């Protein structure tokens, strides 16, 4: 058997193997995602502190992007506030957090939603999992064609569902009694991430922790 024949045989085995392996892998992943995603969403949905800080995190990044365009920043909501990490000016981040909170209090609810939020990705994954499992059990078989169809549906429906999940499940704009109580920022070590941007334009990567708290006011005699 010549070299060309061996290469052709290897290519055929590779393609056939993928035709079988990919659907099996997606089926296993879909089952795991369908079982774990609802619990993850529920954990956020039932934590009011986390939801409000998640909304303020989005508002902060949205304000920064209004002023300076797309940002190389990532956020993480916590019960005591939120973290902004990436290439940014600490003063601009602090001012954006203060403005974002003030605008949320004025009713600008759209600031609580951000298209690049992890919720959108998680929602797309959940859509992929559920639709694939429906096709799998509905048709009684799985194939590469099913995988392609599911990916298409997830890409179309995931972002829409992600925005809905953010608005009604993972964020809360009920921030009237929420206040920023602290701001800490330090240089970050992002490792290989430094190589992904032009060092002359990147500035210094930072990790900023914006702390929040709910303040209660009591009237005398109550």
C-alpha positions as CSV (number, residue, x, y, z in Angstrom):
1,X,0.0,0.0,0.0
2,X,1.5,3.3,-1.1
3,X,1.8,6.5,1.0
4,X,-1.2,8.1,-0.8
5,X,-3.4,5.1,0.1
6,X,-2.3,5.2,3.7
7,X,-3.1,8.9,3.9
8,X,-6.5,8.4,2.3
9,X,-7.3,5.5,4.7
10,X,-6.2,7.6,7.7
11,X,-8.4,10.5,6.5
12,X,-11.4,8.1,6.1
13,X,-10.9,6.7,9.6
14,X,-10.6,10.2,11.0
15,X,-13.8,11.4,9.4
16,X,-15.8,8.3,10.3
17,X,-14.4,8.4,13.8
18,X,-15.5,12.1,14.2
19,X,-18.9,11.3,12.8
20,X,-19.4,8.9,15.6
21,X,-17.4,10.6,18.4
22,X,-18.7,14.1,18.1
23,X,-22.4,13.2,18.5
24,X,-21.6,10.9,21.4
25,X,-19.5,13.7,23.1
26,X,-22.2,16.3,22.5
27,X,-24.9,13.9,23.9
28,X,-22.9,13.4,27.1
29,X,-22.1,17.1,27.5
30,X,-25.8,18.0,26.8
31,X,-27.0,15.7,29.5
32,X,-24.5,17.1,32.0
33,X,-25.4,20.7,31.1
34,X,-29.2,20.1,31.3
35,X,-28.7,18.7,34.8
36,X,-26.4,21.3,36.2
37,X,-27.4,24.6,34.5
38,X,-30.8,25.0,36.3
39,X,-29.1,24.7,39.7
40,X,-26.5,27.3,38.8
41,X,-29.2,29.8,37.6
42,X,-31.3,29.1,40.7
43,X,-28.3,29.8,43.0
44,X,-28.0,33.2,41.5
45,X,-31.7,33.9,41.2
46,X,-32.3,33.3,44.9
47,X,-29.4,35.6,46.0
48,X,-30.5,39.2,45.9
49,X,-27.1,40.6,46.9
50,X,-25.4,38.8,44.1
51,X,-28.1,39.8,41.5
52,X,-27.8,43.5,42.4
53,X,-24.0,43.5,42.3
54,X,-24.2,41.7,39.0
55,X,-26.4,44.5,37.7
56,X,-24.0,47.1,38.9
57,X,-21.0,45.2,37.4
58,X,-22.7,45.3,34.0
59,X,-23.7,49.0,34.5
60,X,-20.0,49.8,35.2
61,X,-18.7,48.2,32.1
62,X,-21.5,49.6,30.0
63,X,-20.7,53.1,31.2
64,X,-17.0,52.6,30.4
65,X,-17.9,51.4,26.9
66,X,-20.1,54.4,26.3
67,X,-17.2,56.6,27.1
68,X,-14.2,54.8,25.7
69,X,-15.6,52.1,23.3
70,X,-15.0,48.3,23.7
71,X,-13.0,47.4,26.7
72,X,-10.7,44.5,27.5
73,X,-12.4,44.0,30.9
74,X,-14.1,41.1,32.6
75,X,-16.3,41.2,35.6
76,X,-17.3,39.0,38.5
77,X,-20.2,39.6,40.9
78,X,-19.8,38.7,44.5
79,X,-22.0,39.1,47.6
80,X,-19.9,42.0,48.9
81,X,-19.6,43.8,45.6
82,X,-17.9,42.9,42.3
83,X,-14.5,42.6,40.6
84,X,-13.4,44.3,37.4
85,X,-10.3,42.8,35.9
86,X,-8.3,43.7,32.8
87,X,-6.7,46.6,31.1
88,X,-8.3,49.8,32.4
89,X,-7.8,53.0,34.3
90,X,-8.7,52.6,38.0
91,X,-10.1,56.1,38.3
92,X,-12.3,55.6,35.3
93,X,-13.5,52.3,36.7
94,X,-14.4,53.9,40.0
95,X,-16.2,56.8,38.4
96,X,-18.1,54.5,36.0
97,X,-19.2,52.4,39.0
98,X,-20.6,55.5,40.8
99,X,-22.3,56.7,37.6
100,X,-23.7,53.3,36.8
101,X,-25.2,53.0,40.3
102,X,-26.7,56.5,40.1
103,X,-28.2,55.7,36.6
104,X,-29.6,52.4,37.8
105,X,-31.3,54.3,40.7
106,X,-32.8,56.7,38.1
107,X,-34.4,53.8,36.3
108,X,-32.0,53.0,33.5
109,X,-32.6,49.3,33.7
110,X,-30.9,48.5,30.3
111,X,-27.5,49.2,31.9
112,X,-27.9,45.9,33.9
113,X,-27.7,43.8,30.7
114,X,-24.5,43.2,28.8
115,X,-24.1,41.1,25.7
116,X,-20.8,39.5,26.7
117,X,-22.0,38.3,30.1
118,X,-21.3,34.7,30.9
119,X,-25.1,34.3,31.4
120,X,-25.5,34.6,27.6
121,X,-23.0,31.9,27.0
122,X,-24.5,29.7,29.7
123,X,-27.9,30.2,28.2
124,X,-26.7,29.3,24.8
125,X,-25.2,26.1,26.2
126,X,-28.4,25.3,28.0
127,X,-30.4,25.8,24.8
128,X,-27.9,23.6,23.0
129,X,-28.2,20.9,25.6
130,X,-32.0,20.9,25.8
131,X,-32.6,21.0,22.0
132,X,-30.1,18.2,21.4
133,X,-31.7,16.0,24.0
134,X,-35.1,16.6,22.6
135,X,-33.9,15.7,19.1
136,X,-32.0,12.7,20.5
137,X,-35.0,11.2,22.3
138,X,-37.6,12.5,19.8
139,X,-35.8,11.0,16.8
140,X,-34.3,8.0,18.6
141,X,-30.9,8.6,17.1
142,X,-28.2,11.2,17.0
143,X,-26.0,12.3,14.1
144,X,-23.6,15.0,13.0
145,X,-26.6,16.7,11.2
146,X,-28.4,16.9,14.6
147,X,-25.3,18.5,16.1
148,X,-25.1,21.1,13.4
149,X,-28.8,21.9,13.7
150,X,-28.5,22.3,17.5
151,X,-25.5,24.6,17.2
152,X,-27.4,26.8,14.7
153,X,-30.4,27.0,17.0
154,X,-28.2,27.8,20.0
155,X,-26.4,30.6,18.1
156,X,-29.8,32.1,17.1
157,X,-31.6,31.7,20.4
158,X,-28.8,31.8,22.9
159,X,-28.2,35.6,22.9
160,X,-31.9,36.4,23.1
161,X,-32.4,33.9,25.9
162,X,-29.2,35.2,27.6
163,X,-30.6,38.8,27.7
164,X,-33.9,37.6,29.1
165,X,-32.1,35.5,31.8
166,X,-30.0,38.5,32.7
167,X,-32.9,40.9,33.0
168,X,-35.2,38.6,35.0
169,X,-33.0,36.0,36.6
170,X,-29.4,36.9,37.2
171,X,-29.5,40.6,37.8
172,X,-31.7,43.0,39.9
173,X,-32.1,46.7,39.4
174,X,-33.7,47.1,42.8
175,X,-30.7,49.1,44.0
176,X,-32.3,52.0,45.8
177,X,-30.7,51.1,49.2
178,X,-27.4,49.9,47.6
179,X,-24.3,52.0,48.1
180,X,-20.6,51.7,47.1
181,X,-18.6,51.5,50.3
182,X,-15.1,50.8,49.1
183,X,-12.8,50.6,46.1
184,X,-9.5,48.7,46.0
185,X,-7.4,48.4,42.9
186,X,-4.0,46.7,42.3
187,X,-1.8,45.6,39.4
188,X,-2.7,42.2,38.0
189,X,-0.6,39.4,36.6
190,X,-2.5,38.1,33.6
191,X,0.3,35.8,32.4
192,X,0.0,34.9,28.7
193,X,-2.8,37.4,28.4
194,X,-0.2,40.1,28.0
195,X,0.8,38.7,24.7
196,X,-2.6,39.1,23.2
197,X,-2.4,42.9,22.9
198,X,0.1,45.5,21.8
199,X,2.1,46.3,25.0
200,X,2.3,49.9,23.9
201,X,-1.4,50.2,23.9
202,X,-2.4,47.8,26.7
203,X,-1.4,49.8,29.8
204,X,-1.2,48.0,33.1
205,X,-3.7,45.2,33.8
206,X,-5.5,45.8,37.0
207,X,-7.9,44.0,39.4
208,X,-10.4,46.4,41.0
209,X,-12.7,45.3,43.8
210,X,-15.7,47.6,44.2
211,X,-17.4,46.9,47.6
212,X,-21.1,47.5,48.1
213,X,-23.4,47.3,51.1
214,X,-27.1,47.8,51.9
215,X,-27.7,50.6,54.3
216,X,-30.8,50.5,56.6
217,X,-32.3,53.6,58.0
218,X,-34.5,53.4,61.1
219,X,-36.8,56.2,62.3
220,X,-36.8,57.0,66.0
221,X,-39.6,55.3,67.9
222,X,-40.0,52.5,65.3
